[in-house]
Amino acid sequence: MRTFLYILTTLSVIGLAFWAYRENYATQGALAETRDLRDDILQAHERLAVLRAEWAYLNRPDRLRDLADINFDRLGLLPLRPDQFGNVDQVAYPPDPIIEFDNAVDVSSLGGQSGEVVQ
């Protein structure tokens, strides 16, 4: 009986060692993947910062003004004047639609037990 117990214990220790070995390498793989993802995210943030800087550089008002002056004949752009802007009260909004109800609708909170019907 002791021999069986020793063999069972030895096999259990070997099994647990194998499990720990596999978990160790799985954890190292997950950590490596996490590092790779963090590096990818960092590179994406750096590329985004460069793109934002380039966008800000290309949209400088003096550069856009010079481009508008150079391409004035082709584009036909004119400078803005204050009289070109309107007031909010000058905006013609569409009228609210008129909704007609053809059927009577029961709006009581009792689920139709009170008998009140709105026409």
Residue pairs with C-beta under 8 A, 6 or more apart in sequence:
68 75
68 77
71 77
104 117
104 118
104 119
105 117
105 118
106 112
106 116
106 117
106 118
107 116
107 118
108 114
108 115
108 116
